[in-house]
Amino acid sequence: MKSENEVRRVVVALGGNALIKRGDEMNTEVQRKNVALVADALSEIAREHELVITHGNGPQVGLLALQASSMGKPADWPLDVLGAQSEGMIGYLIEQEMGNRLPDRKYATLLTQVEVDPGDPAFDNPTKPIGPVYSREQADQLASEYGWSIAPDNEYWRRVVPSPLPKRIYEIDTIRMLVDNGVIVVCSGGGGIPTMYVEEGKISGVEAVIDKDRVGSLLAGGLDADMFIILTDVSGVYSNWGEEGATPIREISPKAIREYDFAKGSMGPKVEAACEFAERTRKTAVIGALEDLSEIIEGRAGTRVSLFAGETTWY
């Protein structure tokens, strides 16, 4: 019988920037090199744990949208279709690199539909950045040409799209069946394919990109995962990020971490996803860096969000 603190089933959420880093040239060769680094870390975990992988797709789906726009009207290639394309593309690269390291394991990439609410206020307030970064002049030109919404991203600008909250993962039973049978599954990539009910009993895709960490939290809960890990490009969650004296948090409760103010386009959704998982399952969510993944599993790195955290501790 599994002990209370034993980690057996792990859901890992990779940021889209783990596959295409800021400033990288956006091509398959660069993605493959980055995925190889990701697979080095993930394969070590997969040797001892059941592993489910989800990932971002912001840079990739934005590039696909830009390519599609050059061939015709953007409406000809809606974001749900492009999201499905990015799931297949990224899943293929992850499967191949994982298979090169663990050739005796079974793998599957599953196109994953995720239900959203057509009344979600996110549709009136696009906030999810996708695609490459641009100068303000380039972004203004593209916004004018294609009708995009744009927003600042540090010193650059990016296209932003609606990011509604996920309600349900349609394929969750299929994913669970695969994991129960020893398959390493790549699923709900890019937050899954956004869909909604358009009439009684019928679903259709929708022009949006769901936050992959919020879907990852829903996925981990639906699979009864022992730990949900959100990997990013920093070692954990910092109080007073960007200010003098910023300190990395070691362990904290959902209530305590929500007292801090985090950027809505970056750390904010990660923190909320971690809180949701901890509250829904009474298990631990961790936010940390890819290179620390083994230590995260062992409780020696990353910011741990748990209902059972006492006073907040720091590194």
Phi, psi and chi 1 to 4 in degrees:
 res  aa     phi    psi   chi1   chi2   chi3   chi4
   1 MET       -  140.1 -176.9  174.5  178.2      -
   2 LYS   -71.3  131.9 -174.3  173.4   59.9  175.9
   3 SER   -73.9  164.4   67.8      -      -      -
   4 GLU   -60.0  -37.1 -178.3  179.2   -5.0      -
   5 ASN   -99.1    2.9  -64.6  -39.3      -      -
   6 GLU   -76.1  134.5 -179.4 -175.8   -7.3      -
   7 VAL   -99.9  119.5  176.5      -      -      -
   8 ARG  -118.2  -52.2 -179.5  174.4   61.4   86.0
   9 ARG  -107.6  124.6  178.3  170.7  -65.9 -179.1
  10 VAL  -124.0  132.0 -178.0      -      -      -
  11 VAL  -106.9  124.1  171.7      -      -      -
  12 VAL  -114.8  127.7  173.8      -      -      -
  13 ALA  -105.6  117.5      -      -      -      -
  14 LEU   -95.0  135.9  -58.1  168.2      -      -
  15 GLY   -71.1  148.9      -      -      -      -
  16 GLY   -57.9  -28.9      -      -      -      -
  17 ASN   -76.7   -8.3  -69.9  -32.5      -      -
  18 ALA   -73.7  -20.0      -      -      -      -
  19 LEU  -101.2  -36.7  -49.8  173.4      -      -
  20 ILE  -130.2  107.3  -70.3  -74.2      -      -
  21 LYS   -78.5  153.5  -58.4 -178.0 -172.3  -56.3
  22 ARG   -55.4  126.9 -173.9  178.9  -63.1  -85.5
  23 GLY    92.1  -12.1      -      -      -      -
  24 ASP   -68.0  149.6  -83.0   -7.4      -      -
  25 GLU   -69.3  135.2 -173.5  175.3  -10.3      -
  26 MET   -91.2   90.1  -63.2 -176.8   71.5      -
  27 ASN  -147.2  171.1   59.7   46.5      -      -
  28 THR   -65.7  -38.2  -59.4      -      -      -
  29 GLU   -60.8  -44.0 -178.6 -178.9   -0.7      -
  30 VAL   -65.1  -44.5  169.2      -      -      -
  31 GLN   -59.9  -42.0  -80.1 -167.9  112.0      -
  32 ARG   -63.5  -40.9 -166.8 -179.9  -65.0  -82.1
  33 LYS   -63.2  -42.3  -71.5  179.8  178.9  177.8
  34 ASN   -68.5  -40.0  -70.8  -26.6      -      -
  35 VAL   -64.2  -33.3  170.4      -      -      -
  36 ALA   -61.1  -40.1      -      -      -      -
  37 LEU   -65.7  -40.7  -63.1  175.2      -      -
  38 VAL   -61.6  -44.2  167.8      -      -      -
  39 ALA   -66.2  -31.8      -      -      -      -
  40 ASP   -56.4  -46.0  -75.8  -19.7      -      -
  41 ALA   -73.4  -44.4      -      -      -      -
  42 LEU   -67.3  -36.3  -68.0  178.4      -      -
  43 SER   -64.3  -32.7   59.8      -      -      -
  44 GLU   -64.3  -40.0  -69.3  -59.0  -46.9      -
  45 ILE   -68.9  -40.7  -60.3  -54.4      -      -
  46 ALA   -67.1  -18.7      -      -      -      -
  47 ARG   -66.9  -25.2  -74.4 -175.0  169.4   91.9
  48 GLU  -124.8   -4.7  -62.1 -172.3   13.1      -
  49 HIS  -137.2  154.7  -55.1  -81.9      -      -
  50 GLU   -72.8  132.0  -64.0  176.3   -8.4      -
  51 LEU  -126.2  130.6  177.5   62.7      -      -
  52 VAL  -122.7  132.3  179.5      -      -      -
  53 ILE  -116.4  129.3  -55.9  164.5      -      -
  54 THR  -124.5  164.3 -173.3      -      -      -
  55 HIS  -153.7  159.3   57.5   80.5      -      -
  56 GLY   -81.0  169.4      -      -      -      -
  57 ASN  -147.6   16.7   71.4  -17.5      -      -
  58 GLY   -52.9  -53.7      -      -      -      -
  59 PRO   -62.4  -40.2  -23.1   34.2      -      -
  60 GLN   -71.3  -46.8  -66.4   81.6    4.2      -
  61 VAL   -69.2  -31.3   77.0      -      -      -
  62 GLY   -66.8  -39.2      -      -      -      -
  63 LEU   -65.8  -43.0  177.4   61.5      -      -
  64 LEU   -60.6  -38.8  -70.4  172.2      -      -
  65 ALA   -65.4  -38.8      -      -      -      -
  66 LEU   -67.1  -42.6 -169.3   61.2      -      -
  67 GLN   -62.9  -43.2  -68.7  171.8  -19.9      -
  68 ALA   -63.3  -37.4      -      -      -      -
  69 SER   -65.0  -28.8  -64.3      -      -      -
  70 SER   -73.7  -14.4   70.0      -      -      -
  71 MET  -105.4   -4.6  -63.7 -174.4  -66.1      -
  72 GLY   167.9 -163.2      -      -      -      -
  73 LYS   -69.3  137.5  -58.6 -174.2  -61.9  -65.3
  74 PRO   -54.2  -32.3  -26.7   35.0      -      -
  75 ALA   -64.7  -18.7      -      -      -      -
  76 ASP   -69.7  -20.2  -68.2  -21.5      -      -
  77 TRP  -132.6   78.0  -65.0   95.1      -      -
  78 PRO   -67.5  162.6   23.7  -33.2      -      -
  79 LEU   -65.5  -29.3  -75.6  174.2      -      -
  80 ASP   -65.3  -39.3   60.0  -56.2      -      -
  81 VAL   -68.2  -43.6  173.7      -      -      -
  82 LEU   -66.4  -34.4  -61.0  179.8      -      -
  83 GLY   -63.1  -40.8      -      -      -      -
  84 ALA   -63.4  -40.2      -      -      -      -
  85 GLN   -60.8  -43.9  -70.6 -177.3   12.4      -
  86 SER   -67.5  -34.6   72.1      -      -      -
  87 GLU   -59.4  -46.1  -82.6 -166.2  -78.0      -
  88 GLY   -65.6  -44.0      -      -      -      -
  89 MET   -63.1  -50.4  173.0 -179.8   66.6      -
  90 ILE   -70.0  -40.3  -64.7  169.3      -      -
  91 GLY   -60.1  -40.3      -      -      -      -
  92 TYR   -58.9  -46.5  156.7   65.8      -      -
  93 LEU   -65.5  -41.8  -66.1  173.8      -      -
  94 ILE   -65.3  -47.2  -67.4  173.5      -      -
  95 GLU   -56.9  -45.6  -83.4 -165.5   48.9      -
  96 GLN   -64.0  -45.5 -169.1  170.6   80.7      -
  97 GLU   -70.2  -36.7  -68.5  -60.5  -29.2      -
  98 MET   -65.6  -40.8  -69.7  -68.9  -69.9      -
  99 GLY   -65.0  -30.8      -      -      -      -
 100 ASN   -66.8  -24.9  -73.1  -21.8      -      -
 101 ARG   -97.5  -34.2  -72.0  153.2 -179.5   77.8
 102 LEU  -128.7   73.9  -60.6  174.3      -      -
 103 PRO   -68.2  -15.8   23.5  -33.3      -      -
 104 ASP   -90.3   -2.2  -64.3  -29.9      -      -
 105 ARG   -90.6  164.6  -61.8  -66.4  -63.8  -84.9
 106 LYS  -102.6  142.7  -63.9  177.7  -72.0 -174.1
 107 TYR  -133.5  153.3  -57.6   89.7      -      -
 108 ALA  -155.1  136.8      -      -      -      -
 109 THR  -107.1  127.0  -66.2      -      -      -
 110 LEU  -117.2  121.0 -165.8   67.5      -      -
 111 LEU   -64.5  128.0  -65.5 -178.1      -      -
 112 THR  -124.2  117.7  -44.0      -      -      -
 113 GLN   -90.0  136.4  -61.2  178.4   91.8      -
 114 VAL  -126.0  126.6  176.8      -      -      -
 115 GLU   -77.7  136.6 -177.7 -173.9    1.3      -
 116 VAL  -126.1  163.5  -60.2      -      -      -
 117 ASP   -89.3  123.3 -174.4  -15.6      -      -
 118 PRO   -61.0  -20.3   18.5  -30.0      -      -
 119 GLY   -91.4    7.1      -      -      -      -
 120 ASP   -60.0  128.9 -167.0  -56.0      -      -
 121 PRO   -62.7  -14.7   18.5  -30.4      -      -
 122 ALA   -60.5  -26.8      -      -      -      -
 123 PHE   -67.0  -19.8  -72.1  109.8      -      -
 124 ASP   -99.1    0.7  -63.2  -39.5      -      -
 125 ASN  -144.9   78.0 -178.7   32.0      -      -
 126 PRO   -63.0  129.0  -18.7   31.3      -      -
 127 THR  -134.9  -13.5   59.4      -      -      -
 128 LYS   -83.1  114.9  179.6   68.4  174.3  176.2
 129 PRO   -75.9  136.0   24.3  -29.8      -      -
 130 ILE  -136.5  158.5   65.0  170.4      -      -
 131 GLY    80.2 -172.7      -      -      -      -
 132 PRO   -68.9  168.2  -12.2   26.1      -      -
 133 VAL   -90.9  150.7  -65.5      -      -      -
 134 TYR  -134.2  161.7  -57.7  102.7      -      -
 135 SER   -71.8  164.0   68.4      -      -      -
 136 ARG   -60.1  -39.5  177.5   62.5 -171.4  -92.7
 137 GLU   -64.3  -44.9 -177.6 -179.8    2.9      -
 138 GLN   -62.9  -44.5  -69.4  173.2  -47.4      -
 139 ALA   -62.6  -42.1      -      -      -      -
 140 ASP   -62.2  -40.2  -76.7  -19.6      -      -
 141 GLN   -64.7  -44.7 -179.3  179.1  -13.5      -
 142 LEU   -67.2  -38.9  -70.3  165.4      -      -
 143 ALA   -61.8  -40.0      -      -      -      -
 144 SER   -68.8  -39.1  175.4      -      -      -
 145 GLU   -73.4  -40.1 -175.2  173.7   -5.6      -
 146 TYR  -112.0   -0.5  -63.2  126.4      -      -
 147 GLY    73.9   26.1      -      -      -      -
 148 TRP   -77.3  154.5  -70.3   -5.5      -      -
 149 SER   -91.7  139.3  -62.9      -      -      -
 150 ILE  -128.3  157.7   59.2  171.7      -      -
 151 ALA  -152.9  155.7      -      -      -      -
 152 PRO   -67.8  145.7   19.9  -28.8      -      -
 153 ASP  -135.4   92.3 -174.0  -12.2      -      -
 154 ASN    56.0 -122.6  -64.2  -42.7      -      -
 155 GLU   -88.0   -0.8   69.1  -92.0   34.7      -
 156 TYR  -110.8 -172.3  -61.0  101.3      -      -
 157 TRP  -133.3  149.4  -71.6   73.1      -      -
 158 ARG  -140.8  160.3  -69.5  177.3   78.4 -176.4
 159 ARG   -69.5  141.7  179.3 -173.1  178.1 -172.5
 160 VAL  -124.8  145.2  -69.9      -      -      -
 161 VAL  -133.2  165.4  -60.5      -      -      -
 162 PRO   -61.3  144.1  -23.4   33.9      -      -
 163 SER  -131.8   77.4 -176.1      -      -      -
 164 PRO   -69.5  159.0   26.4  -34.7      -      -
 165 LEU   -74.8  142.8  -66.9  175.6      -      -
 166 PRO   -76.9  140.4   29.3  -34.2      -      -
 167 LYS  -106.0  -39.0  -65.4  178.0   60.4  179.5
 168 ARG  -158.3  140.5  176.0  163.8   62.9  114.6
 169 ILE   -98.3  113.7  -62.1  171.5      -      -
 170 TYR   -62.4  -37.2  -72.5   95.4      -      -
 171 GLU   -94.2   19.1  -69.2   82.2    7.5      -
 172 ILE   -60.0  -37.6 -169.6   66.4      -      -
 173 ASP   -66.7  -37.7  -69.7  -21.5      -      -
 174 THR   -66.5  -42.5  -55.2      -      -      -
 175 ILE   -61.2  -45.2  -61.6  167.4      -      -
 176 ARG   -61.6  -40.7 -172.9 -175.6  -57.8  110.2
 177 MET   -60.8  -42.8  176.5 -173.0   66.0      -
 178 LEU   -64.4  -46.7  -69.4  168.2      -      -
 179 VAL   -64.3  -40.9  178.1      -      -      -
 180 ASP   -60.0  -24.1  -73.5  -14.1      -      -
 181 ASN  -102.6   21.9  -77.1  -83.0      -      -
 182 GLY    83.4   12.1      -      -      -      -
 183 VAL   -86.5  134.7  179.6      -      -      -
 184 ILE   -82.6  115.9  -64.6  173.9      -      -
 185 VAL  -107.9  133.5 -179.0      -      -      -
 186 VAL  -106.0  119.9 -175.6      -      -      -
 187 CYS  -153.2  171.0   60.1      -      -      -
 188 SER    47.2   34.3   66.2      -      -      -
 189 GLY   -60.3  141.3      -      -      -      -
 190 GLY    64.6   21.4      -      -      -      -
 191 GLY    87.3    5.9      -      -      -      -
 192 GLY    83.2  174.2      -      -      -      -
 193 ILE   -87.6  115.3  -56.2  165.4      -      -
 194 PRO   -70.5  126.2   24.5  -31.5      -      -
 195 THR  -137.1  159.5   56.6      -      -      -
 196 MET  -149.5  161.1   63.2  172.8   63.5      -
 197 TYR   -78.3  124.0  -78.1   98.6      -      -
 198 VAL  -101.0  -20.7  -67.9      -      -      -
 199 GLU  -159.0  175.6   56.5 -176.9  -85.6      -
 200 GLU   -53.7  114.1 -172.8   66.8   30.4      -
 201 GLY    79.5    0.4      -      -      -      -
 202 LYS  -118.9  137.5  -66.8 -175.0  178.2 -178.7
 203 ILE  -114.7  158.2   62.8  171.7      -      -
 204 SER  -147.9  154.1  177.8      -      -      -
 205 GLY   -69.6  161.9      -      -      -      -
 206 VAL  -139.3  150.1   60.7      -      -      -
 207 GLU   -78.6   91.1 -171.9   79.4  -10.5      -
 208 ALA  -167.1  168.7      -      -      -      -
 209 VAL  -133.2  116.3  173.6      -      -      -
 210 ILE   -79.3  145.0  -52.1  169.2      -      -
 211 ASP   -65.0  126.2 -178.0   79.4      -      -
 212 LYS   -69.0  -27.8   68.8   99.4  178.2   35.1
 213 ASP   -74.0  -36.2  -63.9  -45.5      -      -
 214 ARG   -67.3  -39.4  -56.9  -63.2  -75.6  -93.4
 215 VAL   -68.6  -37.5  173.5      -      -      -
 216 GLY   -59.4  -39.3      -      -      -      -
 217 SER   -63.3  -44.0  173.8      -      -      -
 218 LEU   -63.4  -41.9 -169.7   63.3      -      -
 219 LEU   -62.8  -48.8  172.9   69.3      -      -
 220 ALA   -61.9  -39.5      -      -      -      -
 221 GLY   -66.1  -41.2      -      -      -      -
 222 GLY   -67.8  -23.8      -      -      -      -
 223 LEU   -96.5    3.7  -64.5  176.2      -      -
 224 ASP    55.5   43.0 -166.9   28.1      -      -
 225 ALA   -67.4  148.5      -      -      -      -
 226 ASP   -81.6  -24.0  -59.7  -63.8      -      -
 227 MET  -152.3  141.0 -178.4  177.0  -73.1      -
 228 PHE  -115.3  120.7  173.8   43.4      -      -
 229 ILE  -116.7  125.3  -58.5  174.5      -      -
 230 ILE  -106.6  113.4  -59.4  171.5      -      -
 231 LEU   -95.4  135.2  -64.1  179.1      -      -
 232 THR  -140.1 -168.3 -176.5      -      -      -
 233 ASP   -99.5   14.1   53.7    0.5      -      -
 234 VAL  -128.1  163.5  -67.3      -      -      -
 235 SER   -74.4  -12.2   61.3      -      -      -
 236 GLY   171.1 -164.4      -      -      -      -
 237 VAL   -92.6  130.3 -178.1      -      -      -
 238 TYR  -108.4  138.8  -75.9   66.1      -      -
 239 SER   -76.8  142.0   63.1      -      -      -
 240 ASN    56.8   45.1  -55.0  -46.0      -      -
 241 TRP   -56.2  134.8  173.8 -104.5      -      -
 242 GLY    84.9   -1.8      -      -      -      -
 243 GLU  -114.0  161.6  -58.9  177.3   12.5      -
 244 GLU   -62.3  134.3 -174.1  175.8   -7.3      -
 245 GLY    85.5   11.0      -      -      -      -
 246 ALA   -59.1  134.0      -      -      -      -
 247 THR  -128.0  134.1  -52.1      -      -      -
 248 PRO   -74.0  134.3   25.3  -31.7      -      -
 249 ILE   -86.3  135.9  -59.3  169.3      -      -
 250 ARG   -91.9  -53.7 -177.5 -175.5 -174.8   96.2
 251 GLU  -145.2  139.8 -173.1  169.6   32.2      -
 252 ILE  -158.3  153.9 -168.7  168.8      -      -
 253 SER   -86.7  158.5   69.9      -      -      -
 254 PRO   -56.6  -41.4  -27.2   35.8      -      -
 255 LYS   -61.5  -43.3  179.8  179.5  178.7 -179.5
 256 ALA   -70.4  -40.6      -      -      -      -
 257 ILE   -71.3  -26.4 -158.9  168.9      -      -
 258 ARG   -72.3  -10.7  -76.1 -167.3  174.6  110.8
 259 GLU   -76.0  -14.3  -66.1  177.3    0.1      -
 260 TYR   -90.7  160.0  -66.5   94.0      -      -
 261 ASP  -107.0  118.0 -173.9   25.0      -      -
 262 PHE  -118.4  152.0  -61.0  104.0      -      -
 263 ALA   -60.1  131.4      -      -      -      -
 264 LYS   -67.7  -27.6  -66.6 -178.6  178.7  179.0
 265 GLY   -92.6    0.0      -      -      -      -
 266 SER  -139.0  -87.0   54.9      -      -      -
 267 MET   -75.6  -27.0 -170.7   57.1   74.7      -
 268 GLY   -54.7  -53.5      -      -      -      -
 269 PRO   -63.2  -32.0  -22.9   33.5      -      -
 270 LYS   -65.2  -44.9  -67.0  174.9  173.0   53.8
 271 VAL   -63.0  -44.4  166.8      -      -      -
 272 GLU   -65.7  -38.6 -168.7   54.4   40.2      -
 273 ALA   -63.5  -41.2      -      -      -      -
 274 ALA   -63.5  -42.7      -      -      -      -
 275 CYS   -63.0  -43.4  -69.7      -      -      -
 276 GLU   -59.8  -45.2  -73.1  175.3   -2.5      -
 277 PHE   -63.8  -46.5  176.1   76.5      -      -
 278 ALA   -60.8  -41.6      -      -      -      -
 279 GLU   -73.8  -36.4  -69.3  168.8  -22.8      -
 280 ARG   -73.7  -35.8 -175.3 -174.7  -56.2  117.6
 281 THR  -112.6  -13.7   67.3      -      -      -
 282 ARG    61.9   29.8  -57.4  179.0   69.5   80.9
 283 LYS  -118.9 -176.1  -62.9  175.8 -177.8  176.3
 284 THR  -102.4  134.7  -60.3      -      -      -
 285 ALA  -110.1  145.0      -      -      -      -
 286 VAL  -131.9  138.1 -169.3      -      -      -
 287 ILE  -114.8  123.9  -59.3  171.2      -      -
 288 GLY  -165.7 -168.3      -      -      -      -
 289 ALA   -98.1  149.2      -      -      -      -
 290 LEU   -54.7  -44.6  173.3   67.4      -      -
 291 GLU   -66.9  -13.4   57.5  -93.4   26.8      -
 292 ASP  -101.2   12.5  -63.1  -27.8      -      -
 293 LEU   -56.9  -45.8 -177.5   54.1      -      -
 294 SER   -61.5  -41.1  -66.6      -      -      -
 295 GLU   -70.6  -30.8  -68.1 -172.5  -34.6      -
 296 ILE   -61.3  -46.8  -73.7  172.4      -      -
 297 ILE   -58.1  -37.2  -67.9  -78.3      -      -
 298 GLU   -85.9   -0.7  -64.4  168.0    1.5      -
 299 GLY    83.4   18.4      -      -      -      -
 300 ARG  -111.4    6.0  -65.3 -173.1  -74.8  110.8
 301 ALA  -154.1  163.4      -      -      -      -
 302 GLY    81.6  167.8      -      -      -      -
 303 THR   -96.1  116.8  -62.9      -      -      -
 304 ARG   -94.9  126.0  -57.9  170.9   69.0   83.0
 305 VAL  -109.1  118.9 -179.7      -      -      -
 306 SER  -148.2  143.0  170.0      -      -      -
 307 LEU   -64.3  -21.3  -73.5  176.4      -      -
 308 PHE   -97.1    6.5  -55.2  103.4      -      -
 309 ALA   -67.5  134.4      -      -      -      -
 310 GLY   -81.7 -125.7      -      -      -      -
 311 GLU   -68.2  147.5  -67.5 -172.4    3.1      -
 312 THR   -59.7  134.5  -59.0      -      -      -
 313 THR  -116.2  159.6   58.1      -      -      -
 314 TRP  -131.8  158.2  -46.2   82.0      -      -
 315 TYR   -85.8      -  -75.2  101.8      -      -
